[in-house]
């Protein structure tokens, strides 16, 4: 399998399921995922936040608070003026030249129905062209690891072609120990990848504890997604570099950067600094520069 690092345009955008996981694994800890709140206003007028994070080095884009069953409108704001705006996840992926996925949350009363990991919602995500889903929980949802494990089982049954990543980026309103046992439980439920809060984000998450979670995920054949979900995606570049290198030390395969630097999107400078820290200028600039090839048809204009 070709590394994520070496894929561009449609070759990257069309990845999903087991192929996406294999390409991530082959990149050896040098894959960046940026999260965007689907309904948040663009940071820059006329440019969607999904385009912005892609331009600054993200390999994967994850949409938060998106209803995958909704049709006929762009998945993110800022694309409405295009002659043919993308109205599905697959179309957005093609525009960006990046795989696009979304967060789903446990099927509990605290979560609005469009965002729940039910069979219907998971099926809609798969039908709409999602490359992956992240089973997690937004702040205050009172979600437990058991809730997440159940949601994984539902998604894997309803949409086995989707790559499914699961875990907490923060406590989500219910404090629980985040240990190697959590990684094991989620991987055994069927998750292709396990979320691990980066050391320095969730209080008490040391490098030793986080490395244990990563090792447990790897031992069961899952990848590890190191997450920043504590608004530190709005921190200065030095902090982002420190988090990036901590993620490398504990062995994560994907580096997730959250959506709350500003309202609904990380600081673009932070994404760039993080990317350079984990893979250098060569791979970062290639990812940034070759994004324009996503729409190339080979026809003379």
C-alpha positions, 0 to 999 in steps of 0.5 A: 500500500502506498503511504498517505505521504505519497498520495495526492488528488483523487488517489488520496481523496478516494481512500476509505475503509481498510485501504485508508487504514493501510495507507495511514499505517504505511506513513509511520506516524506522519498523517495529519487529521484536522477537524472542522465544525460543519455548520461554523461560519468560514474563518475567511469569507468565500473560503470554507474551513475545510479548504483552509485546513487542507491548504495548511497541511491536513491529509484528512478532514473530519467534520463535526456536528454534521447530519449525513442524512441531509441532502441538497446542501454543502457539508460545510459553509463557504462553498455555496458560490461555486458553480457546482457546489459539492453536496455530499461527502464524496464530492467534498473529498473530490474538491479537497483532494482529501478523504473526508469523514465525520464524528458520530456520537453514542445513541443517548439522550444527550446527543441530537438524533442526527449525530448519533451512531445508529444504523440509519445514520451510519448507513447515510454516512457510508452512502454519502461517501464518508471515508471514516467515522470517529466515534467520540463525544462532544463536551457535556454528553455524559458518554462512557467508554461502554457507550462508545464501544456499543456505538462501534459495534453498531457502525461496524455492523451497519457500514462495514466498509467504513473505517471506524475510529473510536475513543475520547478526546476529553472526558465528555462530561463523564470522567473515566480512567483512560488506560490501555484497557480502554484501547483494548475494549474499543479495538475488541468492539471492532474499531480500526483505530483508537483515540488517545488524548495527547500527553499535555491535553487531558489532565493527568495523561502522561506519556507513559499512560498514553504510550500504553494506550497506543501499544494496546491498540497496536497489539490488537491490530488497530491504529492509534489516533493522537487527539487534541480536543481541549481547545489547545488547537488554538495555542501558539506554535511552540505548544503545537510543536511540543504536542506533535513531538509528544505524539511521535514519542508515544507512537500515534499513527494519526495526529488529530487537531481539533476544531476549537482554535477559533469557532469551528476550526483550528488556527491554520498556523498551528496546523502548519507548525504541527505538520512540519514538526512531525514530517518536515518541510518537504512532505508538508509543502508537497501536501500544501502545494499539490492540493490544486491537482485534485481538480485537474482533468488533463484536458486543455483549457 
